[in-house]
Amino acid sequence: MKIFLQDTKSIAKSLLGMYLVHESPEGKTVGKIVETEAYLWNDPAAHSFSGKTERNAPMFGKPGTTYVYFTYGMHFCFNVVTAKEGIGEAVLIRALEPIEGIGLMKLRRRVEELHQLCNGPAKLVQAMGIQKEYNTHFLLDKPLYLQERKEKIKIVSTTRIGISKATKKKWRFYIKDNPFISKK
C-alpha cells in the first residue's frame, strides 16, 4: 500500500476515509476511519519518546503493522505503525464511523446509540473486537485489514486529546462535519 511511503502526519491524514475491516469468528465489522492522531519519535507525547521498551516495541516495527496497547488499566488502543523499522512512530485511530456489522458492534459495546459505538479509541477497539493478539499484525493481511477510500474528504487539523505534553501540536486530524468523531 503506497500510503506507508509517506511521513507519519501525511499517513494520519491519508488513513481518514479508509475502512478498517475485521473478519472475526463472530462476524464481520467495518468502520470508516474518521479521526486520527500522529505521534512522532521526537514527540514528548509519544510512547516511543524515551526509547524502545518491551511495551512500545511494536511501535518500532514495520510500517503498516499494528501497535495495540493497554491503557488506564482497563482499555486497549489501536495504532498503525508508520515510520521505517527502528523509528518509533505511529498513528492512533481515534474514531470510526460504523459501516457494517453494527448489530455485532452494539452487542460488544452494550450500547444502542450508533454515534456511541466507535467515537473514541477504546470504544472502537471494543466495537471492532480488536484484541491484544493483534499487536504487530500487518494490516494488509486478514482477518484485520485496511481498505482504500473512494471518496474525497475535507480534513480538519487540530490539537490532540488526552495528553499532557506537546499539547499545542495540531497533529489530530478528522473528517470535517463527520458526526462520529470523538470530540470537535
Buried (B, 14 or more C-beta within 10 A) or exposed (E): EEBBEBEBBEBBBBBBBBBBBBBBEEBEBBBBBBBBBBBBBEBEBBBBBEEEEEEBBBBBBBBBBBBBBEEEEEBBBBBBBBBEEEBBBBBBBBBBBBBBBBEBBBBBBEBEEBEBBBBBBBBBBBBBBBEEEBBBBBBEEEEBBBEEBEEEBEBBBBEBBBBEEBEEBEBBBBBEEBEBBBEE
